[in-house]
Amino acid sequence: MKAAILKRPGLLEVKEIGVPECPEGGLLVKVAACGICSTDVHMFKHGHRALSYPVIPGHEIAGEVGDVGNGVSDLARGDRVV
């Protein structure tokens, strides 16, 4: 999968990374869209005191459930989520 990785302030690289494992009791979401908020822009321009590099920014996502962890019963593969 492709990811935009913030290596340090001012350096963002788009590269292929491995698909993460679905966590126990969680979901793996195939991201269709991701918003970039003002905090993400600040992290890119100036860094952030609570940030450890490298990091994949963005947290406002929309997509489709790709995998469901044990213990999740109210969502299924293919469900649209935000």
Biopython code that builds the backbone (N, CA, C, O; Angstrom):
import numpy as np
from Bio.PDB.StructureBuilder import StructureBuilder

atoms = [
    (1, "MET", "N", (0.840, -1.170, 0.000)),
    (1, "MET", "CA", (0.000, 0.000, 0.000)),
    (1, "MET", "C", (0.886, 1.234, 0.000)),
    (1, "MET", "O", (2.029, 1.183, 0.454)),
    (2, "LYS", "N", (0.364, 2.340, -0.505)),
    (2, "LYS", "CA", (1.117, 3.589, -0.516)),
    (2, "LYS", "C", (0.811, 4.391, 0.735)),
    (2, "LYS", "O", (-0.313, 4.382, 1.237)),
    (3, "ALA", "N", (1.821, 5.080, 1.229)),
    (3, "ALA", "CA", (1.653, 5.929, 2.405)),
    (3, "ALA", "C", (2.500, 7.183, 2.232)),
    (3, "ALA", "O", (3.599, 7.138, 1.677)),
    (4, "ALA", "N", (1.970, 8.300, 2.715)),
    (4, "ALA", "CA", (2.730, 9.547, 2.792)),
    (4, "ALA", "C", (3.377, 9.570, 4.168)),
    (4, "ALA", "O", (2.684, 9.612, 5.184)),
    (5, "ILE", "N", (4.693, 9.541, 4.201)),
    (5, "ILE", "CA", (5.428, 9.432, 5.460)),
    (5, "ILE", "C", (6.179, 10.729, 5.718)),
    (5, "ILE", "O", (7.011, 11.150, 4.914)),
    (6, "LEU", "N", (5.874, 11.360, 6.853)),
    (6, "LEU", "CA", (6.571, 12.570, 7.258)),
    (6, "LEU", "C", (7.844, 12.144, 7.979)),
    (6, "LEU", "O", (7.793, 11.639, 9.100)),
    (7, "LYS", "N", (8.993, 12.354, 7.322)),
    (7, "LYS", "CA", (10.285, 11.930, 7.870)),
    (7, "LYS", "C", (10.842, 12.930, 8.871)),
    (7, "LYS", "O", (11.490, 12.556, 9.848)),
    (8, "ARG", "N", (10.580, 14.215, 8.611)),
    (8, "ARG", "CA", (10.989, 15.333, 9.466)),
    (8, "ARG", "C", (10.269, 16.555, 8.937)),
    (8, "ARG", "O", (9.717, 16.505, 7.838)),
    (9, "PRO", "N", (10.254, 17.657, 9.685)),
    (9, "PRO", "CA", (9.593, 18.849, 9.156)),
    (9, "PRO", "C", (10.126, 19.192, 7.758)),
    (9, "PRO", "O", (11.334, 19.291, 7.545)),
    (10, "GLY", "N", (9.209, 19.369, 6.827)),
    (10, "GLY", "CA", (9.582, 19.738, 5.466)),
    (10, "GLY", "C", (9.880, 18.573, 4.538)),
    (10, "GLY", "O", (10.083, 18.791, 3.343)),
    (11, "LEU", "N", (9.914, 17.341, 5.042)),
    (11, "LEU", "CA", (10.235, 16.190, 4.197)),
    (11, "LEU", "C", (9.141, 15.133, 4.304)),
    (11, "LEU", "O", (9.040, 14.419, 5.302)),
    (12, "LEU", "N", (8.314, 15.046, 3.243)),
    (12, "LEU", "CA", (7.229, 14.085, 3.155)),
    (12, "LEU", "C", (7.508, 13.193, 1.963)),
    (12, "LEU", "O", (7.690, 13.685, 0.850)),
    (13, "GLU", "N", (7.545, 11.876, 2.182)),
    (13, "GLU", "CA", (7.817, 10.913, 1.112)),
    (13, "GLU", "C", (6.612, 10.002, 0.925)),
    (13, "GLU", "O", (6.013, 9.535, 1.894)),
    (14, "VAL", "N", (6.263, 9.754, -0.342)),
    (14, "VAL", "CA", (5.222, 8.782, -0.648)),
    (14, "VAL", "C", (5.927, 7.514, -1.079)),
    (14, "VAL", "O", (6.724, 7.527, -2.017)),
    (15, "LYS", "N", (5.631, 6.401, -0.385)),
    (15, "LYS", "CA", (6.304, 5.146, -0.709)),
    (15, "LYS", "C", (5.406, 3.956, -0.397)),
    (15, "LYS", "O", (4.404, 4.084, 0.306)),
    (16, "GLU", "N", (5.777, 2.809, -0.926)),
    (16, "GLU", "CA", (5.081, 1.557, -0.663)),
    (16, "GLU", "C", (5.506, 1.023, 0.701)),
    (16, "GLU", "O", (6.693, 0.973, 1.025)),
    (17, "ILE", "N", (4.515, 0.626, 1.488)),
    (17, "ILE", "CA", (4.802, -0.016, 2.770)),
    (17, "ILE", "C", (3.943, -1.272, 2.864)),
    (17, "ILE", "O", (3.004, -1.439, 2.086)),
    (18, "GLY", "N", (4.248, -2.137, 3.788)),
    (18, "GLY", "CA", (3.461, -3.349, 3.982)),
    (18, "GLY", "C", (2.103, -3.052, 4.590)),
    (18, "GLY", "O", (1.933, -2.050, 5.285)),
    (19, "VAL", "N", (1.152, -3.908, 4.335)),
    (19, "VAL", "CA", (-0.177, -3.771, 4.921)),
    (19, "VAL", "C", (-0.089, -4.195, 6.385)),
    (19, "VAL", "O", (0.404, -5.286, 6.672)),
    (20, "PRO", "N", (-0.552, -3.363, 7.319)),
    (20, "PRO", "CA", (-0.480, -3.741, 8.727)),
    (20, "PRO", "C", (-1.439, -4.879, 9.053)),
    (20, "PRO", "O", (-2.400, -5.121, 8.322)),
    (21, "GLU", "N", (-1.175, -5.568, 10.144)),
    (21, "GLU", "CA", (-2.073, -6.622, 10.611)),
    (21, "GLU", "C", (-3.298, -5.987, 11.257)),
    (21, "GLU", "O", (-3.211, -4.921, 11.867)),
    (22, "CYS", "N", (-4.424, -6.645, 11.118)),
    (22, "CYS", "CA", (-5.652, -6.189, 11.756)),
    (22, "CYS", "C", (-5.526, -6.433, 13.264)),
    (22, "CYS", "O", (-5.231, -7.551, 13.686)),
    (23, "PRO", "N", (-5.748, -5.395, 14.073)),
    (23, "PRO", "CA", (-5.613, -5.585, 15.520)),
    (23, "PRO", "C", (-6.778, -6.360, 16.121)),
    (23, "PRO", "O", (-7.895, -6.320, 15.605)),
    (24, "GLU", "N", (-6.512, -7.052, 17.196)),
    (24, "GLU", "CA", (-7.547, -7.767, 17.947)),
    (24, "GLU", "C", (-8.600, -6.759, 18.396)),
    (24, "GLU", "O", (-8.267, -5.760, 19.033)),
    (25, "GLY", "N", (-9.854, -7.008, 18.072)),
    (25, "GLY", "CA", (-10.939, -6.105, 18.464)),
    (25, "GLY", "C", (-11.014, -4.836, 17.638)),
    (25, "GLY", "O", (-11.734, -3.904, 17.997)),
    (26, "GLY", "N", (-10.273, -4.787, 16.528)),
    (26, "GLY", "CA", (-10.236, -3.580, 15.707)),
    (26, "GLY", "C", (-10.563, -3.859, 14.253)),
    (26, "GLY", "O", (-11.043, -4.935, 13.896)),
    (27, "LEU", "N", (-10.295, -2.875, 13.435)),
    (27, "LEU", "CA", (-10.561, -2.946, 12.002)),
    (27, "LEU", "C", (-9.339, -2.559, 11.212)),
    (27, "LEU", "O", (-8.481, -1.818, 11.693)),
    (28, "LEU", "N", (-9.262, -3.057, 10.005)),
    (28, "LEU", "CA", (-8.289, -2.588, 9.031)),
    (28, "LEU", "C", (-9.116, -1.916, 7.946)),
    (28, "LEU", "O", (-9.965, -2.561, 7.331)),
    (29, "VAL", "N", (-8.882, -0.628, 7.700)),
    (29, "VAL", "CA", (-9.679, 0.151, 6.755)),
    (29, "VAL", "C", (-8.867, 0.436, 5.505)),
    (29, "VAL", "O", (-7.731, 0.903, 5.581)),
    (30, "LYS", "N", (-9.468, 0.148, 4.339)),
    (30, "LYS", "CA", (-8.883, 0.536, 3.055)),
    (30, "LYS", "C", (-9.267, 1.992, 2.840)),
    (30, "LYS", "O", (-10.428, 2.294, 2.564)),
    (31, "VAL", "N", (-8.305, 2.892, 2.964)),
    (31, "VAL", "CA", (-8.580, 4.328, 2.926)),
    (31, "VAL", "C", (-8.845, 4.771, 1.490)),
    (31, "VAL", "O", (-8.046, 4.517, 0.589)),
    (32, "ALA", "N", (-9.979, 5.437, 1.295)),
    (32, "ALA", "CA", (-10.323, 6.007, -0.007)),
    (32, "ALA", "C", (-9.971, 7.489, -0.041)),
    (32, "ALA", "O", (-9.595, 8.017, -1.088)),
    (33, "ALA", "N", (-10.093, 8.164, 1.109)),
    (33, "ALA", "CA", (-9.786, 9.592, 1.195)),
    (33, "ALA", "C", (-9.331, 9.913, 2.613)),
    (33, "ALA", "O", (-9.767, 9.294, 3.585)),
    (34, "CYS", "N", (-8.443, 10.897, 2.703)),
    (34, "CYS", "CA", (-7.938, 11.323, 4.010)),
    (34, "CYS", "C", (-7.808, 12.832, 4.008)),
    (34, "CYS", "O", (-7.154, 13.410, 3.140)),
    (35, "GLY", "N", (-8.438, 13.469, 4.991)),
    (35, "GLY", "CA", (-8.315, 14.917, 5.120)),
    (35, "GLY", "C", (-7.013, 15.291, 5.798)),
    (35, "GLY", "O", (-6.465, 14.527, 6.593)),
    (36, "ILE", "N", (-6.536, 16.458, 5.478)),
    (36, "ILE", "CA", (-5.340, 17.006, 6.117)),
    (36, "ILE", "C", (-5.784, 18.237, 6.899)),
    (36, "ILE", "O", (-6.292, 19.193, 6.313)),
    (37, "CYS", "N", (-5.597, 18.221, 8.204)),
    (37, "CYS", "CA", (-6.045, 19.329, 9.043)),
    (37, "CYS", "C", (-4.897, 20.310, 9.306)),
    (37, "CYS", "O", (-3.761, 20.080, 8.893)),
    (38, "SER", "N", (-5.212, 21.394, 9.992)),
    (38, "SER", "CA", (-4.203, 22.424, 10.255)),
    (38, "SER", "C", (-3.071, 21.895, 11.135)),
    (38, "SER", "O", (-1.939, 22.367, 11.019)),
    (39, "THR", "N", (-3.347, 20.928, 12.012)),
    (39, "THR", "CA", (-2.277, 20.336, 12.824)),
    (39, "THR", "C", (-1.307, 19.561, 11.943)),
    (39, "THR", "O", (-0.096, 19.620, 12.158)),
    (40, "ASP", "N", (-1.826, 18.825, 10.941)),
    (40, "ASP", "CA", (-0.955, 18.105, 10.005)),
    (40, "ASP", "C", (-0.055, 19.085, 9.251)),
    (40, "ASP", "O", (1.132, 18.821, 9.058)),
    (41, "VAL", "N", (-0.621, 20.211, 8.827)),
    (41, "VAL", "CA", (0.167, 21.231, 8.115)),
    (41, "VAL", "C", (1.236, 21.796, 9.041)),
    (41, "VAL", "O", (2.379, 21.990, 8.627)),
    (42, "HIS", "N", (0.868, 22.061, 10.296)),
    (42, "HIS", "CA", (1.847, 22.565, 11.262)),
    (42, "HIS", "C", (2.971, 21.551, 11.474)),
    (42, "HIS", "O", (4.142, 21.926, 11.529)),
    (43, "MET", "N", (2.617, 20.259, 11.593)),
    (43, "MET", "CA", (3.642, 19.220, 11.773)),
    (43, "MET", "C", (4.590, 19.195, 10.574)),
    (43, "MET", "O", (5.797, 19.020, 10.741)),
    (44, "PHE", "N", (4.047, 19.369, 9.362)),
    (44, "PHE", "CA", (4.889, 19.377, 8.169)),
    (44, "PHE", "C", (5.815, 20.590, 8.162)),
    (44, "PHE", "O", (7.001, 20.467, 7.855)),
    (45, "LYS", "N", (5.282, 21.749, 8.494)),
    (45, "LYS", "CA", (6.087, 22.974, 8.423)),
    (45, "LYS", "C", (7.049, 23.144, 9.594)),
    (45, "LYS", "O", (8.192, 23.564, 9.412)),
    (46, "HIS", "N", (6.576, 22.811, 10.812)),
    (46, "HIS", "CA", (7.341, 23.166, 12.014)),
    (46, "HIS", "C", (7.639, 22.014, 12.962)),
    (46, "HIS", "O", (8.398, 22.187, 13.916)),
    (47, "GLY", "N", (7.060, 20.847, 12.720)),
    (47, "GLY", "CA", (7.195, 19.750, 13.672)),
    (47, "GLY", "C", (6.165, 19.891, 14.779)),
    (47, "GLY", "O", (5.298, 20.763, 14.727)),
    (48, "HIS", "N", (6.266, 19.030, 15.777)),
    (48, "HIS", "CA", (5.332, 19.054, 16.904)),
    (48, "HIS", "C", (6.025, 18.395, 18.089)),
    (48, "HIS", "O", (6.702, 17.379, 17.926)),
    (49, "ARG", "N", (5.865, 18.957, 19.260)),
    (49, "ARG", "CA", (6.595, 18.471, 20.450)),
    (49, "ARG", "C", (6.239, 17.033, 20.833)),
    (49, "ARG", "O", (7.055, 16.337, 21.437)),
    (50, "ALA", "N", (5.030, 16.584, 20.489)),
    (50, "ALA", "CA", (4.606, 15.236, 20.866)),
    (50, "ALA", "C", (4.775, 14.234, 19.726)),
    (50, "ALA", "O", (4.194, 13.150, 19.768)),
    (51, "LEU", "N", (5.558, 14.582, 18.717)),
    (51, "LEU", "CA", (5.666, 13.761, 17.518)),
    (51, "LEU", "C", (6.995, 13.028, 17.460)),
    (51, "LEU", "O", (8.049, 13.615, 17.703)),
    (52, "SER", "N", (6.939, 11.740, 17.135)),
    (52, "SER", "CA", (8.142, 10.946, 16.894)),
    (52, "SER", "C", (8.193, 10.619, 15.407)),
    (52, "SER", "O", (7.236, 10.074, 14.858)),
    (53, "TYR", "N", (9.292, 10.944, 14.763)),
    (53, "TYR", "CA", (9.444, 10.685, 13.322)),
    (53, "TYR", "C", (10.050, 9.311, 13.093)),
    (53, "TYR", "O", (10.828, 8.847, 13.927)),
    (54, "PRO", "N", (9.725, 8.651, 12.006)),
    (54, "PRO", "CA", (8.767, 9.037, 10.971)),
    (54, "PRO", "C", (7.332, 8.769, 11.428)),
    (54, "PRO", "O", (7.091, 7.954, 12.319)),
    (55, "VAL", "N", (6.376, 9.478, 10.793)),
    (55, "VAL", "CA", (4.964, 9.339, 11.135)),
    (55, "VAL", "C", (4.129, 9.451, 9.859)),
    (55, "VAL", "O", (4.504, 10.154, 8.921)),
    (56, "ILE", "N", (3.003, 8.757, 9.837)),
    (56, "ILE", "CA", (2.049, 8.883, 8.739)),
    (56, "ILE", "C", (0.944, 9.810, 9.232)),
    (56, "ILE", "O", (0.131, 9.408, 10.063)),
    (57, "PRO", "N", (0.901, 11.052, 8.730)),
    (57, "PRO", "CA", (-0.100, 12.002, 9.214)),
    (57, "PRO", "C", (-1.482, 11.720, 8.625)),
    (57, "PRO", "O", (-1.633, 10.924, 7.698)),
    (58, "GLY", "N", (-2.469, 12.387, 9.182)),
    (58, "GLY", "CA", (-3.846, 12.272, 8.708)),
    (58, "GLY", "C", (-4.651, 11.374, 9.614)),
    (58, "GLY", "O", (-4.216, 10.279, 9.974)),
    (59, "HIS", "N", (-5.825, 11.842, 9.980)),
    (59, "HIS", "CA", (-6.681, 11.038, 10.853)),
    (59, "HIS", "C", (-8.153, 11.164, 10.489)),
    (59, "HIS", "O", (-8.991, 10.470, 11.065)),
    (60, "GLU", "N", (-8.480, 12.031, 9.550)),
    (60, "GLU", "CA", (-9.866, 12.165, 9.102)),
    (60, "GLU", "C", (-10.026, 11.328, 7.841)),
    (60, "GLU", "O", (-9.827, 11.825, 6.733)),
    (61, "ILE", "N", (-10.385, 10.058, 8.007)),
    (61, "ILE", "CA", (-10.381, 9.140, 6.868)),
    (61, "ILE", "C", (-11.782, 8.632, 6.532)),
    (61, "ILE", "O", (-12.686, 8.609, 7.366)),
    (62, "ALA", "N", (-11.914, 8.231, 5.285)),
    (62, "ALA", "CA", (-13.127, 7.554, 4.812)),
    (62, "ALA", "C", (-12.669, 6.392, 3.958)),
    (62, "ALA", "O", (-11.713, 6.520, 3.193)),
    (63, "GLY", "N", (-13.335, 5.269, 4.080)),
    (63, "GLY", "CA", (-12.939, 4.109, 3.291)),
    (63, "GLY", "C", (-13.873, 2.943, 3.502)),
    (63, "GLY", "O", (-15.056, 3.103, 3.803)),
    (64, "GLU", "N", (-13.308, 1.769, 3.335)),
    (64, "GLU", "CA", (-14.072, 0.531, 3.377)),
    (64, "GLU", "C", (-13.360, -0.451, 4.300)),
    (64, "GLU", "O", (-12.133, -0.542, 4.290)),
    (65, "VAL", "N", (-14.127, -1.177, 5.091)),
    (65, "VAL", "CA", (-13.549, -2.181, 5.991)),
    (65, "VAL", "C", (-12.908, -3.275, 5.142)),
    (65, "VAL", "O", (-13.569, -3.899, 4.312)),
    (66, "GLY", "N", (-11.616, -3.497, 5.360)),
    (66, "GLY", "CA", (-10.898, -4.527, 4.626)),
    (66, "GLY", "C", (-10.741, -5.809, 5.420)),
    (66, "GLY", "O", (-10.674, -6.899, 4.852)),
    (67, "ASP", "N", (-10.683, -5.670, 6.752)),
    (67, "ASP", "CA", (-10.552, -6.839, 7.623)),
    (67, "ASP", "C", (-11.139, -6.490, 8.984)),
    (67, "ASP", "O", (-11.118, -5.333, 9.403)),
    (68, "VAL", "N", (-11.658, -7.496, 9.665)),
    (68, "VAL", "CA", (-12.301, -7.313, 10.965)),
    (68, "VAL", "C", (-11.603, -8.197, 11.978)),
    (68, "VAL", "O", (-11.441, -9.396, 11.754)),
    (69, "GLY", "N", (-11.185, -7.605, 13.101)),
    (69, "GLY", "CA", (-10.527, -8.365, 14.161)),
    (69, "GLY", "C", (-11.527, -9.135, 15.003)),
    (69, "GLY", "O", (-12.720, -8.833, 15.001)),
    (70, "ASN", "N", (-11.033, -10.126, 15.720)),
    (70, "ASN", "CA", (-11.878, -10.909, 16.633)),
    (70, "ASN", "C", (-12.546, -9.982, 17.636)),
    (70, "ASN", "O", (-11.921, -9.055, 18.152)),
    (71, "GLY", "N", (-13.811, -10.238, 17.907)),
    (71, "GLY", "CA", (-14.539, -9.434, 18.879)),
    (71, "GLY", "C", (-15.354, -8.314, 18.270)),
    (71, "GLY", "O", (-16.135, -7.674, 18.975)),
    (72, "VAL", "N", (-15.197, -8.060, 16.987)),
    (72, "VAL", "CA", (-15.984, -7.019, 16.323)),
    (72, "VAL", "C", (-17.156, -7.697, 15.628)),
    (72, "VAL", "O", (-16.964, -8.549, 14.761)),
    (73, "SER", "N", (-18.382, -7.311, 16.017)),
    (73, "SER", "CA", (-19.543, -7.984, 15.445)),
    (73, "SER", "C", (-20.479, -7.044, 14.697)),
    (73, "SER", "O", (-21.361, -7.504, 13.973)),
    (74, "ASP", "N", (-20.302, -5.735, 14.860)),
    (74, "ASP", "CA", (-21.238, -4.800, 14.248)),
    (74, "ASP", "C", (-20.781, -4.252, 12.899)),
    (74, "ASP", "O", (-21.502, -3.467, 12.283)),
    (75, "LEU", "N", (-19.594, -4.651, 12.426)),
    (75, "LEU", "CA", (-19.090, -4.232, 11.113)),
    (75, "LEU", "C", (-18.552, -5.440, 10.369)),
    (75, "LEU", "O", (-18.121, -6.421, 10.976)),
    (76, "ALA", "N", (-18.584, -5.355, 9.036)),
    (76, "ALA", "CA", (-18.118, -6.467, 8.211)),
    (76, "ALA", "C", (-17.295, -5.937, 7.047)),
    (76, "ALA", "O", (-17.369, -4.756, 6.707)),
    (77, "ARG", "N", (-16.511, -6.820, 6.442)),
    (77, "ARG", "CA", (-15.742, -6.448, 5.245)),
    (77, "ARG", "C", (-16.664, -5.811, 4.227)),
    (77, "ARG", "O", (-17.778, -6.283, 3.997)),
    (78, "GLY", "N", (-16.195, -4.742, 3.622)),
    (78, "GLY", "CA", (-16.962, -4.055, 2.596)),
    (78, "GLY", "C", (-17.825, -2.917, 3.117)),
    (78, "GLY", "O", (-18.282, -2.086, 2.333)),
    (79, "ASP", "N", (-18.061, -2.862, 4.436)),
    (79, "ASP", "CA", (-18.827, -1.745, 4.997)),
    (79, "ASP", "C", (-18.061, -0.449, 4.793)),
    (79, "ASP", "O", (-16.838, -0.405, 4.929)),
    (80, "ARG", "N", (-18.793, 0.602, 4.466)),
    (80, "ARG", "CA", (-18.176, 1.929, 4.342)),
    (80, "ARG", "C", (-18.112, 2.584, 5.718)),
    (80, "ARG", "O", (-19.067, 2.533, 6.492)),
    (81, "VAL", "N", (-16.976, 3.193, 6.001)),
    (81, "VAL", "CA", (-16.762, 3.824, 7.304)),
    (81, "VAL", "C", (-16.070, 5.173, 7.141)),
    (81, "VAL", "O", (-15.385, 5.437, 6.153)),
    (82, "VAL", "N", (-16.276, 6.016, 8.152)),
    (82, "VAL", "CA", (-15.565, 7.297, 8.219)),
    (82, "VAL", "C", (-14.977, 7.463, 9.590)),
    (82, "VAL", "O", (-14.333, 8.475, 9.867)),
]
sb = StructureBuilder()
sb.init_structure("model")
sb.init_model(0)
sb.init_chain("A")
sb.init_seg("    ")
for serial, (resi, resn, name, xyz) in enumerate(atoms, 1):
    if name == "N":
        sb.init_residue(resn, " ", resi, " ")
    sb.init_atom(name, np.array(xyz, "f"), 0.0, 1.0, " ", f" {name:<3s}", serial, name[0])
structure = sb.get_structure()
